[in-house]
Amino acid sequence: TARNTVPASAVFVYVGQSPAAEFVPESLARDATGHIVIDKEGRTSSPTAFAAGDVRAGGRQYLTDAIADGQRAAKAVVAALSKTS
């Protein structure tokens, strides 16, 4: 078995991490681990609710991914609002 050594000043281990989404309605579709299911724009099963970052299904839990999720969701929100006005 090959082993690699990576120098690091800290290591963060996430075990059994679950999404902190207790405040959102239970009616939003979730996956088996409780993460909120979204489309490519961040829209949930409710047309007026969007999710991004660690609470969404399929996320890799990286800060850069959460930022990108937020940007996509924000653009989708702006587009949705412009259609209604």
N, C-alpha and C positions, 0 to 999 in steps of 0.2 A: 504494500500500500504506500503510495507516494504521499508525502506530507509537505506542506508549505508553511513557512513561518512568516508572519506579517507583523512588523513592529507596530505597536499601538500604545498610546498613553491611556486609553480607556476602552472598555468593551461594554456594550449595552445589550443585554439579553432580554428578549420579550417572550415570555412563556404564558400561554393561555390568555393572551390579550383579547379583549372584546371591545366592541365599539361603544363609546359613551353617547348613546343615542336614546336614552330613556325619556328625554323630553319631547321627542317627536311622536306623532300619533302612531299607534300600533297598526293602523290601517295601511301604512306604507309597506309595500312588498319588501321582504327581507330574504336573505339566503339562509342556509342552515346554521350559520354561525352568528346570525343577528345583524349582519351588515346590510345596509340599505341598497336595494337594487336600483341602478340608474341606467339611462341610455347614454349615448356618446356625448351628449351635451350636459349631463348631470341631472336631467329631469327624472324624478322618481315616478312611482305609480300614480301620484297625484299631479295633475297638470300644473299646479301652482306651487309645487315644492321641489326644491333642488337640493342635492347633497354633493359634498366634495370631501376629499381627504380620507382620513382613517375610518370614517363611518360608512363609507361606500363599499359595496361588494367589488371584489377584484382589484382593490388597491394594493400597492406594494409597501405602503406605510413609509414612504420617503418624503421628506419635506418638499423636495422639488416637484414630486408628483402631486402633492397636496396643493401647491401653488398653481400648478398648471390646471388642476381640477377647478380651482376657484376661478381662474381666468375664463375657462370654458363655460362654467356655470354662469358667471357674470354676463358674458356675451349673450348667452341664451336667455337670461332674464331680461336684458335690455331689448332683445329682439321680440320676446313675448309681450313686453310692455308696449313696444311701438306698434304692434299689431292691434292692440286693444284701444289705442288712443286715436 
